[in-house]
């Protein structure tokens, strides 16, 4: 493939840079709305800190509720960065180029909030300090804290690496930006001028990180699974938990990725770069992951259901026919079976709307599934609950918990939006390089020779 | 000796007007002013599957039965009380509960303490009685648990594996940061200082 004409490169850069720092009316509304939810959550957290965990519905039996469910959700979603940056890289999928930064931003935001969720779950968060001073290496809680911190740092590095050449483009192109911002561009560009030595070091760094980040990402979610699987409780006392969490995470990450690129495509007018091909390919990936997750669910619930052992019976009856049956069957049917059927139909998979709808169902199912993994198991311990105080044997989250949970989700989305206020949504140099090496079709973007700046983009 | 007989002997030993012991209940507070003092007796019995605990509440002054008073039964556990039942005294001042015969002992002596309490009553002062009961479930022997990972000291191979895994990942991170530094060092001097090519 020939080198792209400089004019086309300039057009790509101008178009993709136009979203940086630009204010969109609808986006401003969402930023304010999400920020308000975050403020509400902060107030609720202050109340919780002052009055103690008694303001939540967590008691002796269900001592993990929405916060820890959301921890598992965030840790899961964070795997999308490793999927796009590492798995798709090794599998040679060229269409990943426009998705890399979006995936890394989702990872960064989700792992940040994943680290925050256990703190919310602690009545005395300042005691986290003792985990460092008195941590036991044989405790999965210590492994989890170390793994999340390591993955967060790794994600920051991986987010930054492909940003270096883009920061250089911003340094050179956005000359009318405020001086302070230009100073930041200059600092982050690390003197990038694209010489051979710099390209060699950058490629080497990215190769190393794409190899290292994968086991770290898998370990984060496996350790989260072990947090519960190493506990003797019905439903948790199974060896399938590690892969069950990892593949559930990949599925949820893929679903949220589709939703976010759909929103960015529409909101930032990135139709040239985020095309139906990306949705179709991600849809196919989502279908494969959902089918596999369905298979794991069959193992996780079907095998003990066949035996109906005494210890598991209470939990399984609760999930299949009891208090949580509606949620359980929603996750199985609406969250897994229906999306698989939808995504297996080629015509629907090629429609962005249908792929987005299927992803929404998968994501809702995954979110509820995290709750079902955590709380009902706690309410069905091996030793029967006798003469418990009223309220100990049920878990109905309080307004405080809902508010803090909603604010964490809002903060997750808000952080992604803010990242894309500072940096271009799509890695400019990688897309250009990808097109030069493989052509537009492989990368999945529109024909650049006919590129016309979408109205409202050019400055 | 059959377990049932064993239990019976212990129960008999403790059930002859068992104890109405002071557990910090007898001193008066302002809240107790105007409330009656009472004597609480605890008797133990058993059938094939259940312990039967009977509390008898009497007026301390007249020794007459006190009716319609809520009493709660607990088993003493390490740092707290495990509730096993509650009831209301009848016209004879008696309230009974049943709880499983296989209730575990609290320590190696294979005994556990059962308590009955009158608490926060509007007319009667708080009072507690207790009985020591032999359990038919042996207390677990304090042998080393083969699963060493839940012990207080991590095995050496785990310490080495943990730090090797974490250390190697962080070593790669540091090396990547070094490569970033090399990117900066590979830039032309004019570029980094004058910001112009």
Interface residues (C-beta under 8 A of the other chain):
Chain A: X136 X137 X138 X143 X146 X150 X153 X154 X157 X160 X161 X164 X171 X186 X190 X191 X192 X193 X195 X197 X198 X201 X202 X204 X205 X208 X209 X212 X215 X216 X386 X387
Chain B: X82 X83 X84 X85 X149 X150 X151 X152 X154 X155 X158 X159 X162 X166 X169 X170 X172 X173 X175 X176 X177 X179 X180 X182 X183 X184 X186 X187 X188 X191 X192 X195 X197
